[in-house]
Amino acid sequence: MSKPHAMSPSHEVANAIWRPYCQMKTAPDPLEIVSAQDFHLQTADGRQLIDGMASWWSVCHGYAHPHVIEAVTKQLERLPHVMFGGITHEPAERLASRIVAMLPAELKHVFFADSGSVAVEAAMKMAMGYWRRRGRPERCRFLSFDNAYHGDTTGAMSLCDPERSMHASYGNAILSQIHAPLPTHPGNEETLREILDRHHHEIAGIFLEPLVQGAGGMRFHDAATVRQIRLLCDEYEVLMITDEIATGFGRTGSMFAIDTCQIVPDIICLGKALTAGTMTMAVTVATSEVFNAFWSDSADDAFMHGPTFMANPLACAAANASMDLFESEPQVQRAREMDPKLLAGLESSRQIPGVVDVRSRGAIGVVQVEALTELETLRRQFIDAGVWLRPFGDCIYVTPPLNLPDALIEQMCSAIVDVMSAREFSSPELTISG
Ligand code: PMP
C-alpha cells in the first residue's frame, strides 16, 4: 500500500501536467503562450509566431475573431451550459439544422459529441447498433485503412493503423479490426475486394479519412478512390463512415472532402474547426436509414450515449458564429487558392538533401523527408524563425488558418525552407557492426 503523504521525487512535483504525445522524461519544456490574435501566437518571452498549425487544424478563421467572441460572450451571460438529456436549447437546434443543410440531403440526424474521438466512438456504436437492430449482430467489426488515424480513445485506436500508428504498442489489448491497403487508384482495389469477400459478413462499416490521411503521414489520395470505396460499400452492403474531423470545414478546398468526391456516406464525423478553434465539440451525423433502425416503441432500441457536455451552448454559439463566417466570407475559396501558394512557397525545399516530396491540398502543405532527426532542435529552430510547427513522423507540414494572408503564407514558407536548408534529412546509413 502506498503511503499517503510520502515525499514525491522532484520530477513528480515538477510534472503536475502529463503532456500529450511526449516522453515526459526527455521532452524539453513546452512553449508558454499567453495570448493569440488573428494568425499569431504570443509567447511568454515576448515573441510573436505565425501559427502554421491553426491549433491542430481547428482555428479556421484565425484567433480571437470578433464575431465569434461576441457570440460566445453573449451565450456565456445567458446560458453557458445545461445538460442535454431531456432538454434542448436554441443554439443546438440552430446548429443542427445548419449542419444538416450544409451536408448532402441524406445526412439528416446530428448527434453531438464532446470531442472528435467520441464522435468516432458514437459512429462505431451507431453502425454496430444499426446491424443488431436489423438482425445481423455478427456485423460488429470495422474495416479501416493502412496509415489511418481516427483518434485516441480505445475504440478509435482500434481503427488506426495497427503497426505504424502511435497506438501500435497496445497490440492486441484493443479491439481487433480489419485493415486493408487504401486502393491508390480505381482498378487496383483487388486486395480490398479480397478482404471484403472474406470478411463482409462481420463488417459493420468502413472508416475512411477522405482525401487526406492526417496523423498517419499527411497522405493524399484522390476523389476516384473515395468513390470506389463507396461503390464497394454498396456492393458488400457495409456502411461507409467518413471521418472528416480534420478535413471538414474547408480544409481541403471544398467545404467537406465528400463534396469534392461527390459521395454520400452513411455516417460522417466532424470536429476540430467546427467551433472555429474555441471549444471542444464534434458531431456524428447519420442518414435516416441508420437513424430509423433505432426508431421503435421499445426503449431498448434507443441510442444509449450522452456525454455530460454534449451540445454545450457555448460551443454551439461558437459553431453558429463560425457558420456565419463561412457564409459571409470566402473562406473555402481562400483555402482552395492557398493550395498553389503553399506549393510554390515550399517548392524550393525539394533541393534539400533527404526531401522526398513536396505536396499541397487546399490549406495543407507538406514537405516529406527521408528522416526527421533531432526533432526538438528543429522545432526550436522554427520558433526562432518565427513560426509554430509540429513536424512528426517524416513530415514537416502546415495547416494554417484558412484566411492566412498571402504575405504571411510567404513568410511562413520561407522560414520553413530557410530552416530546412541548413540541415540534411537523409536516412542515416545502415552500419553493420561485429
Ligand atoms: N479523427 C481524425 C481524422 C483526427 O485528425 C482526429 C484529431 N486528432 C480525431 C479523429 C480525434 O479528434 P479529437 O482529438 O478531437 O478527439
Boltz pocket constraint, residues with backbone or C-beta under 6 A from the ligand:
constraints:
  - pocket:
      binder: B
      contacts: [[A, 115], [A, 116], [A, 117], [A, 118], [A, 120], [A, 149], [A, 150], [A, 151], [A, 152], [A, 209], [A, 214], [A, 215], [A, 243], [A, 244], [A, 245], [A, 246], [A, 271], [A, 272], [A, 282]]
      max_distance: 6.0
